[in-house]
Amino acid sequence: MIQGVGVEIVEVKRFNLASKRWGAPFYKRLFTEQELEYCLGKRRPGPHLAARFAAKISFFKATGRRIPFQALGVGRDKKGKPFIDLQDESGDNLRTSLTISHTRETAMAVVLVENTSR
């Protein structure tokens, strides 16, 4: 049963400005080590980081829950498909679908959450 859908759009420029203003603590508060390793290895990390941030906000909107940003990761499977990696047991009955996209200017994500407990 579908529990919720969340959508978020992030301006990469605004995200980059915030990261310059707050530095490394900004990144460490919002992202897992795996996310940082992947994104900071890119030539332009801003769009990749903004897309993962959009995915997390989309998840919060879809579930109506707010958990620490560090407890929610965005990974990629072997084929490159993005997925939500929930780091605690609070999502045991949830199945999520995620799509992300970005350009140099904007990043967006859509999350569909299904409750599997029924």
N, C-alpha and C positions, 0 to 999 in steps of 0.2 A: 504494500500500500504506500502510495506517495505521501510523504510527510511534508515536503516543502521543496521550493525552488528558490535559489538565490542567484542574483546577477549583480556584478560590480564592474564599473569602468574606472580606471585610474589614469590620470595624466602623468606620463613619464617625467615630464619636466618638473612638476610639483614634487613628485617622489624623489627625484634626484636632488632637488634643493633641500628637502628635509634631511636626506642622508648626508649631504655636505655640512649642514648646520649641526647635526647631532653626532655624526661620525660613527665609529665602530659600535658604541653602545646602542645606537638606533638599530643597526643590523642584528646585533645579538639578541635584542629584545623581540624582534619580529620573526627571525628565521632560524631554522635548525642548521647544524653544521653541514649537513649534506646539501641543503639548499644553497648555502653560501659557497660551498666548494664548487657546485655546478655553475651558479650564476656568475660568480666573480672570475671564473675561468673563461668567460665569454669576452669578446672584444668590446661589446657594449652591454655591461651587466644591468643597466637601468631598466630596460624593458622586461628582462627576464625576472628581476626582483619585483617589479611592479605587477607583473602577471601573477606571481605567487602570492603577493599581498592581496590582490583582487580575489584570488581563489579562496583565501582564508576568510575574507569578509563575506564572500558569497556563501560559504559554509555556515557562518554565523547567522546570516539572514535565512537560510533554508531550514536550519534547525531551531532557531529562536534561542540558541544557547551561546553564551560567551565563555570560552575557555582560554587559557593562556596561549598566545601565539606559538610558543615553543612546543606546545602539546599537539600541534597540528602541522604536519609537514605535507609538502607537495612533492611527489616523486614521479618518476617515469619508468614504465615497464620496458622490457627488452625491445619492443617495437616503437618506443617513443611516446606511447599513450600516457597522458598525465593521470595521476590518481591521488586521492586524499589518503594520507597516512596518519591515522589518529593514534597518538602515543599512549592513551590510557583506555581503561575498560568502559568509559562512559558511552562509547559508541558501539558496544557489542551487538546491538540489535539494528544497526544501521548499515545500509548499503548505499554507497555514493557513486555518482557518475560525475565526471569533471571534464570540462573543455576550457582551454585557455587559448588566447591569441594576443598578439601584440604587433605594433608597428613602432617606429621610432618615437611617435608622439603619444600613443595610447596603448593601454593594456586592458584586457577584459577577461572575465571568467564567468562561467555558468556552472552551478552545482545543483544536481538533482539528488534528493535524499529520500530513500525508501526505508520504511520500518519493517523489519523482517520478523518481528516478534508475534505477529498475528497469523 
